[in-house]
């Protein structure tokens, strides 16, 4: 058979055929691609030198073995079933194999498997051509990791490790669209640290950053439901989204947060409303079916302004009827 040409060593009488076979042998042996020929069940009949170079298996070690000696175990049974279904139907299969070298090291290969038919039209062999693209695969994976990290960093506040304002805007619009479409309640809390400029002036920005980190942790800890969402809105302001929460529920969450901050007893001698760090909170709520155009964010901010105006270290809540 033609794939035995490399063993013929001039045994073909016709010089023209011999020359063509020699040329074919050189092309196969010098190919930069791994070339493997198997029988119909995947037992190896022929490998070229590139196969040995990439896999670490010498020709004598590979021939007679099944191709599953390269199986890394990292691809599903369904993956291999789909591959066999394709080639046994007489079709060419293209894909990417995660294989294992003789050393145990993983490598990735772009692969094309083509059936070879005998004179009766039955599949007698498969020819497998593989390109090692491990380095490109690893670079691609690193790029994906970098992109995911950058995407995450674009949504996370570096200091507090809470979602940032950009991420808040994304979640807020999603929750707003959901409640407007399906109904129900939605509440928002705007939280501001009282006299935080005085705190920074007294203790410096390093202590100020530590204070922000502590409050971020306190607020997050006092949100008991998995779908409640807190973000750093900017400066010393935080914002909380409370899906499925009415005014009474929002008031309870806001009171819990305010009391937790006060109970932490973070020293703040330059505050004008207490000797410790405190927060003012504006809470806004509405039922979407009754108030589809209600600007929840604007109302929460107005409620926060009222809390500050009334002396700080307090919660002011508003619903869509503007009842503070």
C-alpha positions in Angstrom: 0.0 0.0 0.0 1.1 3.6 -0.6 1.8 4.3 3.0 4.4 1.5 3.1 6.4 3.5 0.5 9.0 4.5 3.1 9.9 0.8 3.6 10.2 0.0 -0.1 13.7 1.3 -0.6 13.8 0.9 -4.4 11.9 -2.4 -4.5 9.5 -1.1 -7.2 10.7 -2.1 -10.6 9.2 0.8 -12.6 11.6 3.7 -12.1 8.9 6.3 -12.7 6.7 4.8 -10.0 9.7 4.5 -7.8 10.5 8.1 -8.3 7.0 9.2 -7.4 7.0 7.0 -4.3 10.4 8.5 -3.2 9.0 12.0 -3.6 5.9 11.1 -1.7 8.0 9.5 1.1 10.1 12.7 1.4 7.0 14.9 1.5 5.5 12.7 4.3 8.7 12.4 6.3 9.6 16.1 6.1 6.1 17.4 6.7 5.8 19.9 9.5 2.5 18.2 10.3 2.0 15.0 12.2 0.7 12.3 9.9 -0.8 9.1 11.2 -2.5 6.2 9.4 -4.8 3.8 11.3 -6.9 0.8 10.6 -10.7 1.2 10.8 -10.7 0.8 14.6 -7.9 3.3 15.3 -4.9 1.1 15.5 -1.8 2.8 14.3 -0.2 1.5 11.1 2.1 4.4 10.2 3.5 7.6 11.8 5.9 10.1 10.3 8.9 11.7 12.1 6.9 14.8 13.1 4.6 12.6 15.1 7.6 11.2 17.1 9.0 14.7 17.6 5.7 16.0 19.1 4.4 13.0 21.0 7.7 11.5 22.2 6.6 8.0 20.9 9.1 6.4 18.6 7.7 4.7 15.5 8.2 1.2 16.9 6.3 2.2 20.1 3.4 3.7 18.3 2.8 1.3 15.5 0.4 -1.4 16.6 -1.0 0.7 19.5 -4.4 2.4 19.4 -4.7 6.2 19.0 -6.1 6.4 22.4 -2.6 6.2 23.8 -2.7 10.0 23.2 -6.0 10.5 25.1 -5.6 13.0 27.8 -8.9 12.3 29.4 -9.8 16.0 29.2 -12.4 15.7 26.5 -15.8 14.2 26.9 -17.0 10.8 25.7 -19.6 12.7 23.6 -16.7 14.5 21.8 -15.2 11.2 20.7 -18.5 9.7 19.8 -19.3 12.6 17.5 -15.9 12.3 15.9 -16.3 8.5 15.2 -19.8 9.0 14.0 -18.6 11.5 11.4 -15.6 9.5 10.0 -17.5 6.1 10.1 -20.1 7.8 7.9 -17.3 8.4 5.4 -17.0 12.1 6.1 -14.0 14.2 6.9 -13.8 15.4 10.6 -12.0 18.6 11.7 -11.5 19.6 15.3 -9.1 20.2 18.2 -7.7 17.4 20.3 -6.3 17.8 23.8 -3.7 15.1 23.7 -1.1 13.7 26.1 2.6 13.2 25.1 4.5 10.1 26.2 6.0 12.3 29.0 2.5 13.0 30.3 2.6 16.6 29.1 -0.6 18.0 27.5 -0.5 19.3 24.0 -3.2 20.7 21.6 -3.6 19.7 18.0 -5.7 21.0 15.1 -6.8 17.7 13.5 -8.2 16.5 10.2 -9.2 12.9 9.9 -10.2 11.5 6.5 -11.5 8.0 5.6 -9.7 6.0 3.0 -11.8 3.5 1.0 -10.7 0.2 -0.5 -11.7 -1.0 -4.0 -15.1 -2.2 -2.7 -15.8 1.2 -1.3 -15.5 0.1 2.4 -13.4 2.2 4.8 -10.1 0.5 5.1 -8.0 3.2 6.9 -8.1 6.7 8.3 -5.4 9.3 7.7 -5.0 11.8 10.5 -3.1 15.0 10.0 -2.4 17.1 13.1 -0.8 20.5 13.7 0.6 21.2 17.2 -0.8 24.6 18.3 -0.2 24.2 22.0 1.7 27.5 22.3 -1.1 29.4 20.4 -3.7 27.6 22.5 -2.0 28.7 25.8 -1.6 32.2 24.5 -5.3 32.2 23.6 -6.2 31.0 27.1 -4.1 33.6 28.7 -5.7 36.3 26.6 -9.2 35.0 27.6 -8.1 35.1 31.3 -6.8 38.6 30.9 -10.0 39.7 29.1 -12.1 38.2 31.9 -9.9 39.9 34.5 -10.1 43.2 32.8 -13.8 42.9 32.4 -14.1 42.1 36.1 -11.8 45.0 37.1 -13.9 47.3 34.9 -16.9 46.5 37.1 -15.2 46.3 40.5 -14.1 49.2 42.8 -10.4 48.5 43.6 -10.5 49.9 47.1 -13.6 48.3 48.5 -13.8 45.4 46.1 -17.5 46.1 45.7 -19.1 46.6 42.3 -18.5 50.1 40.9 -20.9 52.6 39.5 -20.7 51.2 36.0 -21.7 47.8 37.2 -24.4 49.3 39.4 -25.9 51.0 36.3 -26.0 47.7 34.5 -27.7 45.8 37.3 -30.1 48.7 38.1 -31.3 48.9 34.5 -31.8 45.2 34.4 -33.8 45.1 37.6 -35.8 48.2 36.5 -36.7 46.5 33.2 -37.6 43.4 35.0 -40.0 45.0 37.5 -41.5 47.2 34.8 -42.2 44.2 32.7 -43.3 41.7 35.3 -44.5 44.0 38.1 -43.6 43.7 41.8 -41.6 46.0 44.1 -38.1 47.5 43.8 -36.3 49.6 46.4 -33.1 51.6 46.3 -30.9 52.8 49.2 -28.5 55.7 48.8 -25.9 55.7 51.7 -23.5 58.5 52.5 -20.9 58.6 55.3 -21.6 61.6 57.6 -18.9 64.3 57.6 -16.4 62.1 55.8 -14.3 65.0 54.7 -13.8 65.9 58.4 -12.7 62.3 58.9 -10.1 62.5 56.2 -8.9 65.8 57.4 -8.4 64.4 60.9 -6.9 61.0 60.2 -5.6 61.2 56.6 -6.6 59.5 53.5 -5.1 56.1 54.4 -7.4 55.9 57.5 -10.1 57.2 55.3 -9.6 54.3 52.8 -9.7 51.9 55.7 -12.9 53.4 56.9 -14.5 53.0 53.4 -13.4 49.4 53.3 -14.9 48.7 56.7 -18.2 50.3 55.8 -18.3 48.3 52.5 -17.9 45.1 54.5 -20.6 46.2 57.0 -23.1 47.1 54.4 -22.5 43.9 52.4 -22.8 41.7 55.6 -26.2 43.2 56.4 -27.7 42.3 53.1 -29.2 38.9 53.7 -30.6 37.9 50.3 -28.5 36.7 47.5 -30.1 39.0 44.9 -29.6 42.2 47.0 -26.8 44.3 45.4 -24.5 46.9 46.9 -22.0 49.1 45.0 -19.7 51.9 45.7 -21.5 54.8 43.9 -18.6 57.2 44.3 -16.5 58.9 47.0 -18.1 58.1 50.3 -21.5 57.1 48.8 -22.8 53.5 48.5 -26.0 52.3 46.8 -28.0 49.2 47.4 -30.6 47.6 45.1 -33.3 45.6 46.8 -35.4 43.6 44.3 -38.8 42.6 45.4 -38.7 44.9 48.4 -41.4 47.4 49.3 -41.0 50.6 51.4 -41.3 48.8 54.7 -38.7 46.2 53.8 -36.4 48.9 52.5 -36.8 50.8 55.8 -35.8 47.7 57.8 -32.7 47.0 55.7 -31.7 50.7 55.9 -32.2 50.7 59.7 -30.1 47.5 60.1 -27.3 49.0 58.1 -27.3 52.3 59.9 -27.3 50.7 63.3 -24.5 48.3 62.3 -22.3 51.2 61.2 -23.0 53.0 64.5 -22.3 49.9 66.5 -19.0 49.4 64.9 -17.8 52.4 66.9 -15.3 53.7 64.4 -13.8 56.8 66.0 -14.8 60.1 64.5 -14.3 63.0 66.9 -14.8 65.6 64.2 -18.3 64.5 63.3 -21.1 67.0 64.1 -23.7 64.3 64.9 -21.8 61.6 66.9 -18.4 60.6 68.2 -18.3 57.7 65.8 -18.7 57.2 62.1 -22.4 57.2 61.1 -24.3 57.1 57.8 -27.3 58.9 56.4 -29.6 56.8 54.2 -32.2 57.7 51.6 -34.6 54.9 50.7 -37.0 54.9 47.7 -39.5 52.3 46.7 -42.3 51.8 44.1 -44.6 49.3 42.5 -43.9 49.3 38.8 -47.5 48.7 37.6 -48.6 51.9 39.4 -45.6 54.2 38.7 -43.9 53.1 35.4 -42.1 56.5 35.0 -41.0 56.9 38.6 -37.3 57.8 38.8 -36.2 55.7 41.7 -32.6 56.8 41.7 -33.5 60.5 41.7 -36.0 59.9 44.6 -33.5 57.9 46.6 -31.0 60.8 46.2 -33.7 63.3 47.3 -34.5 61.1 50.4 -30.8 61.1 51.2 -30.7 64.9 51.0 -33.6 65.0 53.5 -31.8 62.6 55.9 -28.8 65.0 55.9 -31.0 68.1 56.2 -32.8 66.6 59.2 -29.5 66.0 61.2 -27.8 63.0 59.6 -27.4 59.5 61.1 -30.9 58.6 60.1 -33.0 57.0 57.4 -35.5 58.9 55.3 -37.8 56.7 53.1 -40.0 57.7 50.2 -42.4 55.8 48.1 -43.8 56.8 44.7 -46.4 59.0 46.3 -43.5 61.1 47.7 -44.4 60.3 51.3 -41.3 60.9 53.3 
